[in-house]
Amino acid sequence: MRFDIITIFPGFFASVFDYGIVKRARAAGLVEIEVHDLRRWTSDRHRTVDDRPFGGGDGMVFKPEPIFAAVEELTGAGGRAELPTGTRVILLSPQGKPLTQALAAELATSAKRIVVICGRYEGVDERVAQALATDEVSIGDYVLSGGEPAAVVLIDAVVRLLPGALGSETSAAHESFTAGTLDCPHYTRPAEFRGMRVPEVLVSGHHARVAEWRRKEALRKTWRNRPDLLERAALSDEDRRLLEEIQREERNA
């Protein structure tokens, strides 16, 4: 997979991908990441990328011309309908659809090339979203100074799902959100720390009991911290039984 990041601050990405899973994926040839300065596609001597918004208001807005020119040079397409198969153009924006594990997985399996547009200032000319971007994506219900941190989050979330990127092929399958719930709690040595002991079931060697405990505690953590996930999760009859048991335990605690 190849990522092309369009930004006015290319130095932001100088070393951010030189660590962890993304670094290993790059070294293994699984992913290529290129950073491009949007000002390269400006045509005036001041290298202007923004202007005042029509209708008045605060802030500045990214102009459409350099962004369209950048995507056209990188992909050969002057609009969304002309993009090559497997190419996605993602505009990072607070107005976008949420970045979820499901979206990251869909990108990891269906995209071969992703062009990431990092917004700044008050926003990006709406014609970019209307005619150029295949996806408008937000990483959360808050506003950042620009799309650069969001680009790092997006790329990390997608790259780690590429085949071969993780050390274990089953790691991603057991993470938070993959099964519609949060992950279960995890413990390691020592078995006792400051009077707090690891749950006995985890050192019992009974694999079936361990599996049931993990699922139940994943449901418990989800019920406590993100009950909204349970409203749309595909729960089995056993999950629902465990949830009823959890709620009884919590009421009696």
C-alpha positions as CSV (number, residue, x, y, z in Angstrom):
1,M,0.0,0.0,0.0
2,R,1.1,3.5,-0.7
3,F,0.2,6.7,1.2
4,D,0.7,10.2,-0.2
5,I,0.2,12.9,2.4
6,I,-0.5,16.4,1.2
7,T,0.3,19.0,3.9
8,I,1.7,22.6,4.3
9,F,3.9,21.3,7.1
10,P,5.9,18.4,5.6
11,G,8.4,18.6,8.4
12,F,5.8,17.4,10.9
13,F,6.2,13.9,9.5
14,A,10.0,13.9,9.6
15,S,10.3,11.0,12.0
16,V,6.9,10.1,13.2
17,F,6.7,6.9,11.1
18,D,10.2,5.7,12.2
19,Y,8.9,3.7,15.1
20,G,7.0,0.5,15.9
21,I,4.7,-1.3,13.6
22,V,4.7,1.3,10.8
23,K,8.5,1.3,10.7
24,R,8.6,-2.5,10.5
25,A,5.9,-2.5,7.7
26,R,7.9,0.1,5.7
27,A,11.2,-1.9,6.2
28,A,9.4,-5.1,5.0
29,G,8.1,-3.3,1.9
30,L,4.4,-3.6,3.0
31,V,3.8,0.1,2.9
32,E,5.3,3.2,1.3
33,I,4.7,6.7,2.7
34,E,5.5,9.9,0.8
35,V,4.9,13.4,2.1
36,H,4.2,16.3,-0.2
37,D,4.3,20.1,0.4
38,L,1.0,21.5,-0.9
39,R,2.8,24.8,-1.7
40,R,4.6,23.0,-4.5
41,W,1.3,23.2,-6.5
42,T,0.8,26.9,-6.0
43,S,1.3,29.3,-8.9
44,D,1.9,32.7,-7.3
45,R,5.2,34.1,-5.9
46,H,3.8,34.0,-2.4
47,R,2.9,30.3,-2.7
48,T,-0.6,31.1,-1.4
49,V,-2.7,28.1,-0.3
50,D,-5.6,29.9,1.5
51,D,-8.0,32.8,1.1
52,R,-10.8,34.5,2.9
53,P,-14.2,32.7,3.0
54,F,-17.0,33.9,0.8
55,G,-19.8,35.4,2.9
56,G,-17.4,36.6,5.6
57,G,-16.5,35.0,8.9
58,D,-13.4,34.1,10.8
59,G,-10.3,32.4,9.6
60,M,-9.0,31.3,6.2
61,V,-9.9,28.5,3.9
62,F,-7.7,26.3,1.8
63,K,-8.1,27.1,-1.9
64,P,-9.2,24.3,-4.2
65,E,-6.7,24.9,-7.1
66,P,-3.5,23.6,-5.4
67,I,-5.3,20.6,-3.9
68,F,-6.8,19.5,-7.2
69,A,-3.5,20.0,-8.9
70,A,-1.7,17.9,-6.3
71,V,-4.1,15.0,-6.5
72,E,-4.1,15.2,-10.3
73,E,-0.3,15.0,-10.5
74,L,-0.1,12.2,-8.0
75,T,-2.9,10.0,-9.3
76,G,-3.5,11.2,-12.9
77,A,-7.1,12.0,-12.0
78,G,-8.7,15.4,-12.0
79,G,-11.8,14.3,-10.0
80,R,-13.2,11.5,-7.9
81,A,-14.8,9.7,-10.9
82,E,-11.5,9.4,-12.7
83,L,-9.4,7.8,-9.9
84,P,-7.8,4.5,-10.6
85,T,-9.2,1.4,-9.1
86,G,-8.0,0.9,-5.5
87,T,-7.1,4.6,-5.0
88,R,-8.8,6.6,-2.3
89,V,-8.5,10.3,-1.5
90,I,-9.2,11.0,2.1
91,L,-9.9,14.5,3.3
92,L,-9.3,14.8,7.1
93,S,-12.0,17.1,8.5
94,P,-14.0,17.5,11.7
95,Q,-17.1,17.3,9.4
96,G,-16.1,13.8,8.2
97,K,-17.5,10.4,9.2
98,P,-15.8,8.8,12.2
99,L,-12.7,6.8,11.8
100,T,-13.7,3.4,13.1
101,Q,-11.9,0.0,13.2
102,A,-14.4,-1.2,10.5
103,L,-13.3,1.7,8.2
104,A,-9.6,1.1,8.9
105,A,-10.1,-2.6,8.0
106,E,-12.0,-1.7,4.9
107,L,-9.2,0.6,3.7
108,A,-6.6,-2.1,4.6
109,T,-8.4,-4.7,2.4
110,S,-9.7,-2.6,-0.5
111,A,-7.3,0.3,-1.1
112,K,-3.9,0.1,-2.8
113,R,-3.1,3.8,-2.6
114,I,-4.5,6.4,-0.3
115,V,-4.0,10.1,-0.8
116,V,-4.4,12.0,2.5
117,I,-5.3,15.7,2.5
118,C,-4.4,17.5,5.7
119,G,-6.7,20.4,6.3
120,R,-5.8,23.6,8.2
121,Y,-7.1,27.0,9.2
122,E,-10.9,27.3,9.1
123,G,-11.3,24.4,6.6
124,V,-11.0,23.3,3.0
125,D,-13.0,24.6,0.0
126,E,-16.1,22.4,-0.1
127,R,-15.5,21.6,-3.7
128,V,-12.6,19.3,-2.6
129,A,-15.1,17.2,-0.6
130,Q,-17.8,17.4,-3.4
131,A,-15.7,16.4,-6.4
132,L,-12.3,15.1,-5.4
133,A,-12.3,13.2,-2.0
134,T,-13.7,9.7,-1.9
135,D,-13.9,9.9,1.9
136,E,-14.2,12.7,4.4
137,V,-12.9,11.4,7.7
138,S,-12.8,12.6,11.3
139,I,-10.8,11.0,14.1
140,G,-13.0,12.3,16.8
141,D,-15.5,14.8,18.1
142,Y,-13.0,17.6,18.7
143,V,-11.1,20.1,16.6
144,L,-7.4,20.0,15.9
145,S,-5.2,22.8,14.6
146,G,-4.7,20.7,11.5
147,G,-5.0,17.4,9.9
148,E,-1.4,16.3,10.4
149,P,-2.0,14.5,13.7
150,A,-5.1,12.9,12.3
151,A,-3.1,11.6,9.3
152,V,-0.7,9.8,11.7
153,V,-3.7,8.2,13.5
154,L,-5.3,7.1,10.2
155,I,-2.2,5.6,8.7
156,D,-1.2,3.8,11.9
157,A,-4.8,2.3,12.2
158,V,-4.7,1.1,8.6
159,V,-1.1,-0.1,8.4
160,R,-1.3,-2.4,11.4
161,L,-4.2,-4.3,9.7
162,L,-2.2,-5.0,6.6
163,P,-1.3,-8.8,6.3
164,G,2.2,-9.3,7.8
165,A,2.3,-6.0,9.6
166,L,1.7,-7.5,13.1
167,G,3.8,-10.2,14.6
168,S,0.7,-12.4,15.1
169,E,-1.9,-12.8,12.5
170,T,-4.6,-13.2,15.2
171,S,-3.6,-10.1,17.2
172,A,-5.9,-7.7,15.3
173,A,-8.8,-10.1,15.6
174,H,-8.7,-9.8,19.4
175,E,-8.4,-6.1,19.8
176,S,-10.9,-3.5,21.0
177,F,-13.7,-2.7,18.5
178,T,-13.0,-5.7,16.2
179,A,-15.7,-7.8,17.8
180,G,-17.9,-4.8,18.4
181,T,-16.8,-4.4,22.1
182,L,-13.8,-3.3,24.0
183,D,-10.9,-5.6,24.7
184,C,-10.7,-7.6,27.9
185,P,-8.3,-6.6,30.8
186,H,-4.7,-7.9,30.5
187,Y,-2.3,-8.8,33.3
188,T,1.4,-9.9,33.4
189,R,4.0,-10.8,36.0
190,P,4.3,-10.4,39.0
191,A,1.1,-12.3,40.0
192,E,0.8,-10.0,43.0
193,F,1.6,-6.3,43.1
194,R,1.0,-4.0,46.0
195,G,-1.6,-6.4,47.3
196,M,-3.4,-6.7,44.0
197,R,-3.5,-10.2,42.6
198,V,-4.1,-11.4,39.1
199,P,-7.5,-13.1,38.7
200,E,-7.1,-16.8,39.7
201,V,-8.7,-18.0,36.5
202,L,-5.8,-16.6,34.4
203,V,-3.3,-18.8,36.2
204,S,-5.6,-21.9,36.3
205,G,-4.4,-23.3,33.0
206,H,-8.1,-23.9,32.1
207,H,-8.4,-22.6,28.6
208,A,-12.2,-22.7,28.3
209,R,-12.6,-20.8,31.6
210,V,-10.0,-18.3,30.6
211,A,-11.8,-17.7,27.3
212,E,-15.2,-17.2,29.1
213,W,-13.6,-14.9,31.6
214,R,-12.0,-12.7,28.9
215,R,-15.3,-12.4,27.0
216,K,-17.2,-11.6,30.2
217,E,-14.7,-8.9,31.3
218,A,-14.6,-7.4,27.8
219,L,-18.4,-7.1,28.0
220,R,-18.1,-5.6,31.5
221,K,-15.5,-3.0,30.4
222,T,-17.7,-2.1,27.4
223,W,-20.8,-1.8,29.6
224,R,-19.0,0.5,32.0
225,N,-17.0,2.7,29.6
226,R,-18.7,2.5,26.2
227,P,-22.3,1.3,26.6
228,D,-23.1,2.9,23.2
229,L,-21.1,0.1,21.5
230,L,-23.4,-2.6,22.9
231,E,-26.4,-1.0,21.2
232,R,-25.0,-1.9,17.8
233,A,-22.8,-4.9,18.6
234,A,-23.7,-8.3,17.2
235,L,-24.2,-10.0,20.5
236,S,-24.8,-13.8,20.9
237,D,-27.2,-15.3,23.3
238,E,-24.3,-16.2,25.5
239,D,-23.1,-12.6,25.4
240,R,-26.6,-11.4,26.5
241,R,-26.6,-14.0,29.4
242,L,-23.2,-12.7,30.5
243,L,-24.4,-9.1,30.4
244,E,-27.3,-9.9,32.5
245,E,-25.0,-11.6,35.0
246,I,-22.6,-8.6,34.9
247,Q,-25.5,-6.2,35.6
248,R,-26.6,-8.2,38.6
249,E,-23.1,-8.3,39.9
250,E,-22.6,-4.6,39.5
251,R,-25.9,-3.8,41.3
252,N,-24.9,-6.0,44.2
253,A,-21.4,-4.7,44.5
